[in-house]
Amino acid sequence: GTLVAVTAVRGSVAELPCDIDAPKPEDPTLIVLWYKNTSDTPFYSYDIRRRSSSSSSSSSSSEVSPSSGNQGAEPLSGGRAVGEDVRAFFNVSSAPAHLQLSDAQGTDEGVYRCKVHFKASPSWSQRIQLTITDPPWFPGLHDSLGRRLEGDVGPYQEGANLKITCTAKGSPPPLLVWSGGWRRQAGETQHEVGGGAVGVSRSVLELQVSRAHADTTISCSTTNASYTLMHTVTIKLKLNLAPVEVTLSGPSYDLNAGVTATFTCRVVGAWPSSRVQWWLAGKQFNPHTIEKVLSANVSEWTLHLSPEPGDHMEDLACRGYSANLPDQVLNDTTTLVVKFVPVAVVSVSADGSISASGGRNRSSSVSSPSGQGVGTADGTGGARKGSAGGTAISGGGTSVAPVYATVGGNISFNCDVNANPPVNRVMWFH
């Protein structure tokens, strides 16, 4: 729809119009939602249904405070214009209705949208551009594109060049003073006399943004000839920051296969928030992890892992990065030492030409008297069966494919055992 322009002086009440009249008497307005800029989350709602069911005294009120739920309006989370200090109320006595923002500030500038929902008809939206003007002697900060800067600004990339202009009008023209945790790189206040006796003062500050500027405040103040501070406007720089340190820690002892172990990945220096990837044996996997935020740019991610025998001597890696900088990754790695019970594979061949492999058998140890037939890792014996044409041999525990041998021929048995710690003895049975 048409964009309606609204101007308000800093500190005054800004009135944002919204037509809430129903298109038909039988199709009443139900709810009005307010949004700011590109946010999909409403920061204010007005529910006519709740208002209609409230007491007659509240129904007769022409002003609805968001803090008075029984009057039909309520604040919703996510609104940057209103925030937690609740400065808005919906005045439905005027035509059109107005959302009124008390004590308007520079951070309230932007494009607002009111969305009106009806019982049956399609909803409609109306857009309002709010501009805040500064009174005499009050400074204003703008970037190189003319956008107002106030409160938290950014996020900027490291290395970006930032040009901030501070302006203020007055008669006589005010002096401008910069302060804050920045390194000054530009110049003196310039006085430009406008129409009549009113002058405009301008001063420009130029910065090349670095990590040291993260969360730095920059203030511009107006002073008079006696250098008495009159008014101040402040911004805080927000930066997209890659992590400076990623540390993976885990148990100081060897792991046991099948027993859950806990690992912690600590990410330092990422902003606005950290993310992690987990890799094992060169492959990424996506386990359920728990994040614990320790400070503004320090977080810990906890992984619970049940290692398998095949994970022995493989690398577990944690890769940390900023949510806004996914390509700038730091990682830390630890090598897993996993203890596991023996895994045996038996192979049999006859006359060096036919072979078969038995399945895997597990046991806590491999030991028995020596010199006894077919060997297995868990001590379960093999069996040998004879026939007129030859001998069929099968492994114990899990089956081995039959191997047919000629009577009097050679038969070879091989038992491969994988275990950590290594087995010290293999015994054969028949």
Protein Blocks (a to p, Z undefined) as FASTA:
>chain_A
ZZddddddehiacdddddfbdfbfklccfbdcddehjbfbdfbdcdfklmmmmcfklmmp
cbdcfklmknopacdehiaklmmnopaccdfkbccdddddehiafklgccdddddddfkl
ccddddddddddddehiacdddfkopacehjedjddehiacddddddddddddddddedj
ddcfbdcddddddehjbdcddddddddddfklgopacddddddfkopafbdcdddddddd
ddfbdcddddfbdcdehiacddddddehiafbdcddddeehiacddddddddfbfkbccd
dddddddfklgopacddddddfklmmlccdddddddddddddddddddeehlaccddddd
ddfbdcddehiajadfkopacdddddfkbccdddehiacddddddehiacdddddddddd
ddfbdcddZZ
